[in-house]
Amino acid sequence: MKEVYTREEATEQVRRLGRLFGLMFYHFANLLVEELGEERGKALVREAVKRFGLDRAQQIKEKVVAMGLKPTLENYRKAADLPEIGWGGPTRESYCPFAEVWFEKGAVDLCKLYCDVDIWKCSDIYWEVLYM
């Protein structure tokens, strides 16, 4: 193991872990659909993603408050929980290591259910911003 990594090497390390997460999500989601049928399986995937997103939202909110800041969109970004590298391209949306695996598996329609995590992750902060 190296002591120091270049930015490119570190980016590849993050992407490697991202691809593993994407593969794990694929297998969980696919197994639920295989065992429970498409409707019930996808419903459980959606619920798991919602719970995961809300959990992340709570953790980020706690970080923001611990920093002595108000829960605003600007401060939310200061406590983001994703790595700053690994998603590549000029914008974070340009490359997703999770989606790379889902395309390889031909499971984009099923696995894109994960992308709703961003809605749930941000729902708490949006609510507070709207009603502060």
Backbone as a chain_set.jsonl record, in Angstrom:
{"seq": "MKEVYTREEATEQVRRLGRLFGLMFYHFANLLVEELGEERGKALVREAVKRFGLDRAQQIKEKVVAMGLKPTLENYRKAADLPEIGWGGPTRESYCPFAEVWFEKGAVDLCKLYCDVDIWKCSDIYWEVLYM", "coords": {"N": [[0.844, -1.178, 0.0], [0.523, 2.176, -0.841], [1.876, 5.197, 0.555], [1.338, 7.779, -0.231], [-0.902, 9.072, -2.566], [-1.537, 10.05, -5.923], [-3.806, 12.543, -7.213], [-5.249, 11.423, -9.315], [-4.872, 8.669, -8.851], [-6.102, 8.424, -6.346], [-8.691, 9.151, -7.061], [-9.376, 6.966, -8.671], [-9.35, 4.966, -6.716], [-11.574, 5.733, -5.146], [-13.563, 5.476, -7.084], [-13.449, 2.741, -7.529], [-14.423, 1.702, -5.122], [-16.959, 2.848, -5.293], [-17.986, 1.484, -7.516], [-18.161, -1.074, -6.428], [-20.121, -0.636, -4.472], [-22.247, -0.013, -6.167], [-22.529, -2.493, -7.451], [-23.259, -4.099, -5.27], [-25.713, -2.892, -4.595], [-27.148, -3.439, -6.924], [-27.348, -6.277, -6.748], [-28.839, -6.619, -4.356], [-31.243, -5.23, -5.011], [-32.043, -6.596, -7.324], [-32.404, -9.207, -6.324], [-34.567, -8.815, -4.565], [-36.607, -8.195, -6.397], [-36.621, -10.56, -7.916], [-37.427, -12.442, -5.975], [-39.793, -11.416, -4.846], [-41.356, -10.408, -6.823], [-41.928, -7.936, -9.392], [-43.446, -5.573, -8.702], [-43.763, -5.556, -5.807], [-41.088, -6.002, -5.059], [-39.726, -3.76, -6.18], [-41.053, -1.777, -4.742], [-40.093, -2.231, -2.161], [-37.376, -1.714, -2.598], [-37.533, 1.021, -3.193], [-38.453, 1.974, -0.71], [-36.319, 1.267, 0.976], [-34.311, 2.878, -0.13], [-35.4, 5.385, 0.399], [-35.358, 5.386, 3.251], [-32.605, 5.209, 3.647], [-31.769, 7.62, 2.454], [-33.087, 9.5, 4.123], [-31.842, 8.947, 6.541], [-29.209, 9.688, 5.926], [-29.707, 12.406, 5.494], [-30.379, 13.248, 8.073], [-27.947, 12.794, 9.409], [-26.267, 14.6, 8.062], [-27.528, 16.995, 8.674], [-27.1, 17.032, 11.444], [-24.317, 17.332, 11.476], [-24.096, 19.899, 10.344], [-25.398, 21.476, 12.29], [-23.705, 20.922, 14.46], [-21.502, 22.28, 13.586], [-22.219, 24.751, 14.236], [-23.922, 26.081, 12.556], [-26.786, 27.214, 10.637], [-29.384, 25.133, 9.283], [-29.204, 25.364, 6.153], [-29.326, 25.433, 2.537], [-26.83, 26.242, 1.54], [-25.133, 25.758, 3.74], [-25.547, 23.065, 4.027], [-24.109, 22.018, 1.925], [-21.563, 22.328, 2.91], [-21.279, 20.261, 4.629], [-21.452, 17.957, 3.216], [-21.726, 14.461, 2.421], [-20.508, 12.866, 0.54], [-17.582, 11.794, -1.306], [-15.227, 14.191, -2.56], [-13.907, 13.635, -4.837], [-13.884, 11.306, -7.599], [-16.295, 11.132, -8.889], [-15.952, 12.417, -11.184], [-15.377, 14.237, -14.357], [-16.555, 17.448, -15.653], [-18.687, 18.151, -14.05], [-20.301, 16.83, -11.13], [-22.342, 15.183, -11.949], [-21.477, 14.1, -14.301], [-20.262, 11.602, -14.276], [-20.93, 8.554, -12.77], [-19.955, 6.124, -10.592], [-21.581, 4.085, -9.624], [-23.644, 3.844, -11.511], [-22.161, 3.033, -13.701], [-21.731, 0.301, -13.279], [-24.385, -0.569, -13.267], [-25.194, -0.115, -15.898], [-23.496, -1.952, -17.165], [-24.58, -4.324, -16.21], [-27.023, -4.27, -17.375], [-29.178, -3.216, -16.029], [-30.287, -0.721, -15.577], [-32.88, 0.455, -15.421], [-33.988, -0.735, -13.115], [-32.03, -0.196, -11.128], [-31.761, 2.564, -11.174], [-33.561, 3.459, -9.401], [-32.227, 3.92, -7.102], [-31.261, 6.504, -7.357], [-33.144, 8.243, -6.371], [-32.365, 8.672, -3.829], [-31.131, 11.105, -3.501], [-33.228, 12.919, -3.504], [-34.562, 12.268, -1.115], [-32.472, 12.602, 0.654], [-32.149, 15.3, 0.618], [-34.609, 16.279, 1.326], [-35.313, 17.011, 3.963], [-33.732, 19.282, 4.49], [-34.646, 21.024, 2.523], [-37.281, 21.382, 3.344], [-36.922, 22.772, 5.756], [-35.681, 25.1, 4.802], [-37.689, 26.197, 3.244], [-39.616, 26.803, 5.147], [-38.53, 28.402, 7.146]], "CA": [[0.0, 0.0, 0.0], [1.288, 3.413, -0.947], [1.614, 6.203, 1.583], [0.81, 8.972, -0.877], [-1.523, 8.819, -3.858], [-1.835, 11.22, -6.749], [-5.248, 12.777, -7.303], [-5.798, 10.437, -10.254], [-4.894, 7.373, -8.165], [-7.134, 8.505, -5.308], [-9.974, 9.137, -7.767], [-9.642, 5.578, -9.063], [-9.683, 4.227, -5.492], [-12.959, 6.073, -4.802], [-14.426, 4.868, -8.107], [-13.464, 1.297, -7.298], [-15.379, 1.482, -4.032], [-18.27, 3.191, -5.834], [-18.447, 0.383, -8.365], [-18.558, -2.166, -5.533], [-21.415, -0.265, -3.903], [-23.217, -0.173, -7.242], [-22.733, -3.925, -7.644], [-24.024, -4.59, -4.121], [-27.08, -2.409, -4.738], [-27.744, -4.224, -8.006], [-27.708, -7.614, -6.283], [-29.95, -6.505, -3.408], [-32.454, -4.837, -5.723], [-32.405, -7.683, -8.226], [-32.903, -10.319, -5.511], [-35.912, -8.473, -4.094], [-37.532, -8.33, -7.53], [-36.723, -11.991, -8.244], [-38.123, -13.188, -4.921], [-41.089, -10.85, -4.466], [-42.046, -9.875, -7.985], [-41.493, -6.578, -9.741], [-44.141, -4.506, -7.965], [-43.393, -5.567, -4.375], [-39.639, -5.854, -4.963], [-39.37, -2.355, -6.409], [-41.577, -0.986, -3.627], [-39.145, -2.365, -1.048], [-36.162, -0.983, -2.981], [-37.839, 2.444, -3.006], [-38.529, 2.255, 0.73], [-34.951, 1.209, 1.511], [-33.621, 4.082, -0.604], [-35.966, 6.493, 1.177], [-34.813, 5.321, 4.612], [-31.181, 5.53, 3.54], [-31.674, 9.049, 2.194], [-33.485, 10.242, 5.322], [-30.77, 8.742, 7.518], [-28.112, 10.57, 5.505], [-30.146, 13.788, 5.73], [-30.268, 13.506, 9.52], [-26.527, 12.875, 9.745], [-25.731, 15.85, 7.526], [-28.099, 18.069, 9.487], [-26.389, 17.029, 12.723], [-22.996, 17.925, 11.217], [-24.279, 21.339, 10.139], [-25.699, 22.063, 13.602], [-22.479, 20.813, 15.258], [-20.597, 23.322, 13.103], [-22.767, 26.019, 14.687], [-24.559, 26.72, 11.412], [-28.199, 26.945, 10.41], [-29.584, 24.164, 8.199], [-29.558, 25.982, 4.878], [-28.717, 24.724, 1.405], [-25.407, 26.594, 1.475], [-24.431, 25.057, 4.813], [-25.664, 21.639, 3.725], [-22.976, 21.68, 1.049], [-20.342, 22.305, 3.734], [-21.257, 19.012, 5.391], [-21.797, 16.869, 2.291], [-21.179, 13.176, 2.862], [-19.871, 12.135, -0.556], [-16.215, 12.24, -1.593], [-15.098, 15.282, -3.528], [-13.32, 13.068, -6.043], [-14.391, 9.992, -7.965], [-17.475, 11.209, -9.751], [-15.326, 12.838, -12.43], [-15.956, 15.144, -15.336], [-16.672, 18.85, -15.254], [-19.679, 18.238, -12.982], [-20.486, 15.585, -10.392], [-23.29, 14.367, -12.682], [-20.862, 13.59, -15.524], [-19.854, 10.208, -14.146], [-21.344, 7.91, -11.523], [-19.422, 4.764, -10.58], [-22.679, 3.135, -9.408], [-24.327, 3.664, -12.794], [-21.29, 2.281, -14.607], [-22.036, -1.114, -13.053], [-25.775, -0.844, -13.643], [-25.212, -0.231, -17.359], [-22.853, -3.225, -17.511], [-25.495, -5.412, -15.853], [-28.283, -4.1, -18.087], [-30.186, -3.057, -14.969], [-30.446, 0.711, -15.302], [-34.246, 0.765, -14.995], [-34.159, -1.149, -11.729], [-31.081, 0.425, -10.212], [-31.897, 4.016, -11.092], [-34.371, 3.752, -8.221], [-31.302, 4.44, -6.095], [-31.029, 7.938, -7.563], [-34.079, 8.986, -5.522], [-31.735, 8.951, -2.54], [-30.839, 12.542, -3.436], [-34.471, 13.601, -3.128], [-34.787, 12.043, 0.318], [-31.334, 13.169, 1.387], [-32.313, 16.754, 0.658], [-35.976, 16.68, 1.662], [-35.346, 17.673, 5.265], [-33.136, 20.613, 4.392], [-35.551, 21.848, 1.725], [-38.424, 21.708, 4.192], [-36.515, 23.834, 6.689], [-35.411, 26.323, 4.058], [-38.967, 26.765, 2.811], [-40.466, 27.233, 6.25], [-37.76, 29.089, 8.201]], "C": [[0.891, 1.244, 0.0], [0.935, 4.345, 0.204], [0.964, 7.442, 0.999], [0.292, 8.594, -2.264], [-1.681, 10.129, -4.625], [-3.348, 11.404, -6.747], [-5.892, 11.737, -8.214], [-5.9, 9.058, -9.6], [-5.978, 7.345, -7.089], [-8.527, 8.468, -5.932], [-10.336, 7.713, -8.164], [-9.984, 4.716, -7.847], [-11.14, 4.476, -5.093], [-13.915, 5.428, -5.806], [-14.526, 3.361, -7.919], [-14.471, 0.955, -6.203], [-16.802, 1.79, -4.5], [-18.839, 2.075, -6.697], [-18.874, -0.817, -7.514], [-19.913, -1.879, -4.884], [-22.515, -0.446, -4.955], [-23.547, -1.631, -7.5], [-23.554, -4.512, -6.498], [-25.489, -4.157, -4.239], [-27.816, -3.206, -5.818], [-28.217, -5.578, -7.486], [-28.854, -7.58, -5.267], [-31.257, -6.216, -4.133], [-32.952, -5.971, -6.619], [-32.991, -8.866, -7.452], [-34.32, -10.036, -5.0], [-36.944, -8.646, -5.213], [-37.707, -9.8, -7.908], [-37.603, -12.735, -7.245], [-39.557, -12.711, -4.68], [-41.919, -10.347, -5.636], [-41.689, -8.413, -8.184], [-42.144, -5.5, -8.877], [-43.698, -4.441, -6.508], [-41.885, -5.365, -4.208], [-39.201, -4.408, -5.142], [-39.881, -1.455, -5.29], [-40.626, -1.049, -2.432], [-37.823, -1.659, -1.35], [-36.386, 0.509, -2.75], [-37.855, 2.818, -1.521], [-37.139, 2.231, 1.364], [-34.16, 2.456, 1.117], [-34.112, 5.298, 0.168], [-35.368, 6.518, 2.579], [-33.332, 5.693, 4.629], [-30.984, 7.034, 3.346], [-32.021, 9.886, 3.414], [-32.439, 10.107, 6.427], [-29.589, 9.651, 7.196], [-28.464, 12.024, 5.765], [-29.981, 14.156, 7.203], [-28.802, 13.65, 9.931], [-25.911, 14.182, 9.267], [-26.244, 17.03, 8.334], [-27.374, 18.168, 10.83], [-24.988, 17.627, 12.574], [-23.092, 19.436, 11.089], [-24.508, 22.027, 11.48], [-24.459, 22.026, 14.498], [-21.441, 21.844, 14.844], [-21.081, 24.713, 13.529], [-23.483, 26.786, 13.588], [-26.043, 26.381, 11.355], [-28.328, 25.95, 9.259], [-30.118, 24.827, 6.933], [-28.896, 25.191, 3.756], [-27.22, 25.001, 1.32], [-24.616, 25.827, 2.526], [-24.489, 23.545, 4.642], [-24.473, 21.193, 2.882], [-21.657, 21.593, 1.826], [-20.204, 20.997, 4.506], [-21.605, 17.808, 4.514], [-21.077, 15.583, 2.682], [-20.56, 12.338, 1.747], [-18.449, 12.644, -0.783], [-16.214, 13.353, -2.637], [-14.48, 14.808, -4.835], [-14.009, 11.747, -6.358], [-15.604, 10.01, -8.858], [-17.115, 11.855, -11.082], [-16.079, 13.786, -13.328], [-16.076, 16.56, -14.804], [-17.72, 19.064, -14.165], [-19.798, 16.87, -12.336], [-21.394, 14.632, -11.184], [-22.689, 13.721, -13.93], [-20.506, 12.113, -15.452], [-20.294, 9.691, -12.784], [-20.822, 6.481, -11.539], [-20.5, 3.71, -10.321], [-23.307, 2.794, -10.755], [-23.474, 2.892, -13.789], [-21.593, 0.784, -14.497], [-23.441, -1.443, -13.542], [-25.928, -0.948, -15.154], [-24.612, -1.56, -17.789], [-23.789, -4.408, -17.261], [-26.817, -5.341, -16.616], [-29.448, -3.875, -17.133], [-30.437, -1.597, -14.617], [-31.848, 1.024, -14.789], [-34.497, 0.392, -13.544], [-33.284, -0.31, -10.795], [-31.185, 1.94, -10.143], [-32.847, 4.426, -9.973], [-33.499, 4.315, -7.103], [-31.168, 5.956, -6.182], [-32.003, 8.802, -6.773], [-33.488, 9.297, -4.155], [-31.454, 10.444, -2.403], [-32.069, 13.35, -3.061], [-34.686, 13.475, -1.625], [-33.685, 12.658, 1.156], [-31.508, 14.67, 1.575], [-33.676, 17.192, 1.162], [-36.048, 17.443, 2.978], [-34.826, 19.101, 5.178], [-34.035, 21.536, 3.571], [-36.753, 22.291, 2.555], [-38.071, 22.865, 5.134], [-36.254, 25.141, 5.99], [-36.728, 26.995, 3.676], [-39.769, 27.371, 3.954], [-39.707, 27.859, 7.41], [-38.338, 30.453, 8.463]], "O": [[1.869, 1.336, 0.741], [-0.165, 4.286, 0.755], [0.138, 8.084, 1.649], [0.958, 7.894, -3.027], [-1.929, 11.181, -4.036], [-4.084, 10.512, -6.324], [-6.971, 11.228, -7.908], [-6.898, 8.36, -9.775], [-6.688, 6.35, -6.945], [-9.435, 7.831, -5.398], [-11.485, 7.3, -8.008], [-10.826, 3.823, -7.945], [-11.858, 3.539, -4.742], [-14.956, 4.896, -5.422], [-15.588, 2.777, -8.134], [-15.27, 0.03, -6.347], [-17.741, 1.079, -4.145], [-20.026, 1.759, -6.618], [-19.844, -1.498, -7.847], [-20.75, -2.773, -4.761], [-23.586, -0.973, -4.655], [-24.703, -1.977, -7.741], [-24.445, -5.33, -6.727], [-26.396, -4.957, -4.011], [-28.97, -3.595, -5.636], [-29.349, -5.985, -7.747], [-29.746, -8.426, -5.317], [-32.263, -6.884, -3.895], [-34.148, -6.262, -6.658], [-33.976, -9.46, -7.889], [-35.172, -10.924, -5.006], [-38.027, -9.186, -4.987], [-38.822, -10.237, -8.191], [-38.429, -13.563, -7.633], [-40.432, -13.51, -4.347], [-43.056, -9.912, -5.456], [-41.213, -7.741, -7.269], [-41.457, -4.61, -8.376], [-43.299, -3.38, -6.029], [-41.454, -4.637, -3.314], [-38.406, -3.889, -4.359], [-39.223, -0.481, -4.927], [-40.384, -0.039, -1.771], [-37.216, -1.072, -0.455], [-35.531, 1.186, -2.179], [-37.327, 3.86, -1.132], [-36.822, 3.08, 2.197], [-33.43, 3.019, 1.932], [-33.312, 6.152, 0.549], [-34.92, 7.566, 3.042], [-32.87, 6.405, 5.52], [-30.135, 7.644, 3.996], [-31.339, 10.866, 3.714], [-32.186, 11.06, 7.163], [-29.037, 10.304, 8.082], [-27.615, 12.797, 6.21], [-29.503, 15.242, 7.533], [-28.461, 14.534, 10.718], [-25.124, 14.801, 9.983], [-25.493, 17.955, 8.644], [-27.071, 19.266, 11.296], [-24.527, 18.351, 13.457], [-22.278, 20.168, 11.651], [-23.882, 23.045, 11.772], [-24.188, 22.987, 15.218], [-20.598, 22.24, 15.649], [-20.443, 25.721, 13.227], [-23.635, 28.004, 13.676], [-26.496, 25.399, 11.943], [-27.485, 25.921, 8.362], [-31.323, 24.846, 6.681], [-28.008, 24.374, 4.003], [-26.433, 24.092, 1.056], [-23.542, 25.301, 2.232], [-23.58, 22.831, 5.066], [-23.906, 20.123, 3.103], [-20.747, 20.864, 1.433], [-19.117, 20.67, 4.982], [-22.006, 16.762, 5.023], [-19.963, 15.615, 3.204], [-20.13, 11.211, 1.992], [-18.148, 13.799, -0.483], [-17.102, 13.429, -3.486], [-14.532, 15.52, -5.837], [-14.641, 11.144, -5.49], [-15.913, 9.015, -9.515], [-17.919, 11.83, -12.014], [-17.248, 14.1, -13.102], [-15.741, 16.835, -13.652], [-17.654, 20.051, -13.432], [-19.432, 15.862, -12.94], [-21.235, 13.415, -11.1], [-23.333, 12.877, -14.554], [-20.456, 11.443, -16.484], [-20.051, 10.333, -11.763], [-21.204, 5.698, -12.41], [-20.356, 2.565, -10.749], [-23.481, 1.625, -11.1], [-24.007, 2.172, -14.633], [-21.699, 0.09, -15.508], [-23.657, -2.483, -14.163], [-26.7, -1.771, -15.645], [-25.148, -2.227, -18.674], [-23.784, -5.379, -18.018], [-27.641, -6.25, -16.516], [-30.572, -4.298, -17.404], [-30.764, -1.281, -13.473], [-31.999, 1.776, -13.826], [-35.157, 1.138, -12.82], [-33.762, 0.218, -9.791], [-30.747, 2.546, -9.165], [-32.931, 5.606, -9.631], [-33.966, 5.086, -6.265], [-30.979, 6.616, -5.16], [-31.722, 9.975, -6.527], [-34.046, 10.096, -3.404], [-31.532, 10.988, -1.301], [-31.958, 14.362, -2.369], [-34.96, 14.465, -0.946], [-33.937, 13.176, 2.244], [-31.066, 15.236, 2.575], [-33.879, 18.382, 1.404], [-36.779, 18.428, 3.082], [-35.424, 20.02, 5.737], [-34.167, 22.715, 3.899], [-37.185, 23.44, 2.473], [-38.84, 23.815, 5.281], [-36.575, 26.201, 6.529], [-36.863, 28.214, 3.775], [-40.512, 28.333, 3.76], [-40.191, 27.847, 8.542], [-37.832, 31.185, 9.314]]}, "num_chains": 1, "name": "protein.A"}
